[in-house]
């Protein structure tokens, strides 16, 4: 898990070739999308190195690896490059088949992808709530919408009759949604889980998962980062280092 701690910015030198037997993981310490990929790397025990990218001041060489300019990006020793969190996570699960995180049954896999589409509405509402809070506006209406979406996830989890969305242990679908639940305190919406007992129990169980423990960020640190990032601070990605 070696790699740059501080984020590489405009003008920084590109890293050299990826070492054999290692996945290079381009990330940003506070990015929930990148955390998805890191969760999978940790859960599957894949050897990787991290190169953090300053998303406020991206190096030109990084944009050649991903013209969209986002993280996560993964790179193999043979020079294969992939980006977007669902794509990188699926690739890692296929190429490293030990401890598979996705269902073998195509229908079950499709159901998880459909659930992820529902969850995308949750992430959108969380960001809207964040915008409203920074603008000093009321979030009660948005919280009502969010609770409705959480209710759908609560029903899905209840129907599974298991502690996790993927069964009796955390799996791909759990890791794909976790980063935003981890940030519920940052968005000041943790109280909504009082209305969804199964989701609350799931969140408590996820906090004990080894991959989650390896990737979690303290809420106060996240809040401080967000304040700097949305204020346009070019060094926000290195907060706390």
N, C-alpha and C positions, 0 to 999 in steps of 0.2 A: 504493500500500500504506500510505497514511497512515491514521491512526486512533489511538485511545487506546493507549498502551503499558501504563500501569497499568490494572488491572482496575476497572471501574465497580461500585460497591457500593450497598447500600441507602441511599436518600436522594440518590443522584446524579441529575442532570438527564438526561432522555432526549435522545439525539442528534436533530438536526434531520432534514429530508428527505434521502433518499439522492441524491447528485449524479447528473446525467445521465451515462450512459456508464460507470457504476461499479456493481459489486456490493458491497453492504455485508455483511461477514462477521463475525458474532458468534462469538467464540472464547474459549478460555482457553489460555494459552501452552503448557501441559504436557499438554493433553488429546489422547490418540491418536485419538479419534473426530473431533475438529475438525481434526486434522492431515490426515486423509483428504481433507477438503474443500479444505484449503489446498494440498495436493499437486496436486489437479486444477486449481485456479485457477492455480497456477504452471505446470504442465505445458502448459496450454492458452493461457497468456499473456493471461489475462483481467484487466482492470484492476479492482482491488478495494481497499477500505479495511477495516481491521480495528478492531473494537470488542471489547476484552477484557472479559469478565464475571467477577466474583468469585463462583465457584460456592458458596462458603461463606457468602456474604452478598449474595444476588441483589437487584438493584433491582426494585421492583414493576412498572415499565414493561416490563422484560424478560419477566416472567412473562405479560404480556399478549400478547407476541409469540410465546412458546412456553410454554403452560401446564405442560408437562412440566418446564420449568426447566433443560433440558440445552443444551449446545452440541454440534455447530454449528447455527447458524441463518443463513440468507442472506436478504437483503431487496433487492428491486429498486427502481429509481427510481419505478416505478408503484405501489409499496406491496405487491407480492406477497411473501409470507413462506413459507419452507419450512424444515423442520428434519428431523433424523435424517440421519446421514452418507450412507447409500446413496441416499436420496431427493435430497439436495442435489447429490450427485455426478452422478447420472443426469440431473437437470435441467440442470446446467451442460453436460454432454456433448451433450445434445439441442439446447439453445438456442444454443450456440456450436459449430457443427458442424466448424469448422476443427480439424484434428488430432483426429479421433475416437479416443477411448480404449477404446470398447467394440466388440465384433465386429458386423459388419453382419448376419451370419447368425443368425437367432433361436435355432437349436439351440446354436451356439457360445456365444451370450450366456447361454442357460439353463445350460450346463455350468459357466460361470464362477460363476453364482449358486449352483449346487449345491456348488461348491468352497468358496464363501464360508460356506455352512452348516457344512461340515466344519471350516473354520477357526474358527468360533465356539467350538468345543470347545477349541481352543488358547488363545484369550483367557481362557476361563473357568478353565482350569488355571493360567495365569500368575497370575491374581489370587488363586487359592487358594494358590499357592506364596508369593506376597507376604504373605498373611495368616499362613501358617505360619512364615515367617521372622521376622515381627514378634512372633509369640508364642513364639519360641525353640524351635519344634518341628522335627522331622525332615522334610525334603522329598523323601527318596529315593523313596518310593512315588509321590508326585505327579510327580516327574521321570520315573519309569518310564512313567506314563500319558502324559505330554507327549511323550516320545520316540516312543511308539506313534503318536500323532496326527501328529507330524512325519514319521514314516515314510510315512504316507499321502500327505502333500504331496510328499515326496521321489519317490514312485512317479508321481504326477501330473506332476511336472516332468520326470522322466526320460522319460516316455512322449511328451512334447511334442517332445523332441529340439531344444530351443531354450534360450537362456540365460535368458529370462524366461518367466513363466507366460503372458503374452499374445503371445509370439512373439520377434522379434529385438530389440525395444525395450520399455521399460517401458510398461505400459498400465493400464487401470482396475483389473484384478484385482491387479496388482502393487502399485499404490498403496493398494488397500483393505486389504491384509495387512501392508504395510511398517511402519506405526507400532509394531506390537508386536515385530517382529523388531529394530527399532531399539532397543527397550528390553530386549533379552535380557540385556545386561550389568547393567541395573538389577535384573533378577530373578535374576541370577547363574546363568543357564542357557546361556550361550554355548557351554560345553563340549559340550553335546548336539549341536551342529552338526558335531562331529567324526565323528558317525555318519551324517550325511546330506550327502555331498559335493556333490550338485547344489544343495541349499539353501544350503550354505556359499558355493558359487561364485556363486549368484544374489544372496546378501546382499552379497558383495564388489562385484558389478556394480551393484547398486542404490545403493551408497554413492557411485558416480561419476555418478549421474543428477542433472541440473541441478535438478529440482524437489525431490529429496531433499536436496541440498546447501543449498537455500534454506530448508528447514523443519526441519532436524535440530537436536536439542538435545544438548549434552554430557551423557554418562551421569552424571557426578558432580553436575551441576546438577540433573538429574532425581531423583537419589537424595536430594539435600538437600530438594528440593521435597516429595517423597513423605513424608519424615520429618515435615515441618511439617504437611502436609495431613492426614495420618492422626492427628496429635496434636491436630487441631482448630484449628490456628492460622488465624485469620481473614485473615491477610495472606499466607498461603502462595502464593496465585496470583501475587503480585508478587515472589516470591523472585528475587534477583539483579538487580533493577532499582535 
